[in-house]
Amino acid sequence: MLKNLSVWNFALIEHAELEFGEGLNILTGETGAGKSILIDALSAVLGQRIGTNLIRTGCENLRVEAVFLLEENSNARKILSEIGIDIDEENTVIIARKIARSTRNNLITINDSHATLNALKRLSTALVDVHGQNENLAILREENIYNLVDNADKKISGALQDYQKIFYSWTAQVKNLETKKNAMAESEQRLDMLRWQEQEISQADLKPNEDEEVETELRKLSNAEKISAHVEESCQLLNGDSDLNILTALAKVEKNLNDVAKYDEKLNPARKLLEEAAISLQEAYSDIRAYADTLEFSPATLETLQNRLATIWQLKRKYGDSVEKILAHLEKVRAEISAIENFDSDIENLQKLISTLETQAKSRAEILFELRKKSAEKISKTIEKEIRRLGMAKAKFIVTVDAAENLTSNGGDTADILFSANVGEDLKSLSKVVSGGELSRIALAIKTVSAGREDSAGTMVFDEIDTGLGGTTAKVVAECIAKVSKYKQVLCVTHLAQIACMADTHLQISKSDDGNRTVTEVKILDEKSRVNEIARMASGAENKVSIKNADEMIQSAKKIKLQNLNL
């Protein structure tokens, strides 16, 4: 519910603080005092686009701030979570909006976090439901007719979810089939190219890391003479024919130290090191000689390796910069070839799946249709009863749900409202026959019936719903609004005393000037001031007779709310 509304520099309002209570909040005042300005200010903080012309003369910006108290099951909680805004421990939401003459200084915050206009609009629909001439037209939209019908029966929500799950799966597969069929024309040409790639890579018979192995062998063969010379020279130095080779020289040193050891053991450590070195050098010589024995430098082998490497490089340029990537591409090509070759089979299987899903969707749509028909019949009678109480005693109101040829995300039916205001008139679509005044009362009847819904906004605003009303009808309208306030907080701007006397909280808007500036002020009326205001509204004057009549109206309203409305 809306706890308070603060307004700065908005049209005629320099500064106003409005405190709202639970139940029915009535706003009254002389024509032109600024009642509609306050509703405009509330609309602004709820995301309605407003111009800089509403900034008070002489000011650079206007500001509106609204504080809401959230209920536990409010849809606003979910929306706040989705847009990333936290709620404090007191369950309050503070929305502030500043409009400046320079648009770059415009600002929207929700709980001190910056927010976009779209996010604000989304949140506001869960907080406040504005009932005005433009908003009344919303009931004519099919989506809102469905909301009216679907929310009247809890079974429909589950049936709709079951249907939509199948419907979206079905439409996704239909789209998938269309994509496959569109690709069929290119498939043969694509298949030829893929088969050529598969043949080219397969014939190469690549092995993992083969490119590195070939390059290594090629480097070896390309430097054959140098490798052979170095290896042979190394063998000669280690153990050649000359007495100067390393192993022979090392053997002489070792013999000398053995002789020395007979006389002095101090060189024994050095002698052991030489023995170990002799063994290591002998092993090194054996490895080098074995390597030398394996050297075969064939020009034919060199040419073969060069050709092999050229083949690998050519494949790398086309399919990847490594043998692993080329082989991965080959697997991908083979998979695509298989998919294309099985194209007809895939389409046949997909068509069977689509047929099955379509049958399931139609079955669930039929279930949904039957539930909606029963709900529409029930809700029609309830709303028609309220409409007749609102001064259209002969009116007929029927919500229709008819089977449709095609399935949509909303089901396999269409919804409309048929209406007839007078006896003898044919029932026609509400959008074609209803007047503005009739539509306003029909909208009120609908809101009265649906006010108890937990998922609806916590606050409702009725902006001059009493236009053109009087007498008994005005009294019934007052009772309807009071009935709505049993379930929701209601803000109502009115000129009728019959409605104002139903207030739980009565706010008076007045206008004054000091000769230089005009100022709009708002105050909450106490019991005495409230009687005086209703006397003014009922008779245009405040005297003993009008005040007595006003007091009687207030007392009568209290009895009606207590006895008939259980308020």
Protein Blocks (a to p, Z undefined) as FASTA:
>chain_A
ZZbdcdehiajbmbdcddddehjaddeddehilmmmmmmmmmmmnopacdfklpcghiab
dcddddddddfklmklmmmmmnopacdfkopacddddddfblklgccdeehiacdfklmm
mmmmmmpccddfklmmmmmpmklmmmmmmmmpmklmmmmmmmmmmmmmmmmmmmmmmmmm
mmmmmmmmmmmmmmmmmmmmmmnopaehklmmmmmmmmmmmmmmmmmmmmmmmmmmmmpm
bfkbmklmmmmmmmmmmmmmmmocklmmmmmmmmmmmmmmmmmmmmmmmmmmmpccdfkl
mmmmmmmmmmmmmmmmmnocbfklmmmmmmmmmmmmmmmmmmmmmmmmmmmmmmmmmmmm
mmmmmmmmmmmmmmmmmmmmmmmmmmmmnopakbccdddddddfbdcfkbjcdcdddddf
bghiacddfklmpcfklmmmmmmmmmmmmmmpmkbcfbdcdehklgoiahjllmmmmmmm
mmmmmmpccddddfbfklmmmpfbdcddddddehjaccdddddddfklmmmmmmmmmnop
acfklmmmmmmmmmmmmmmmmmmnoZZ
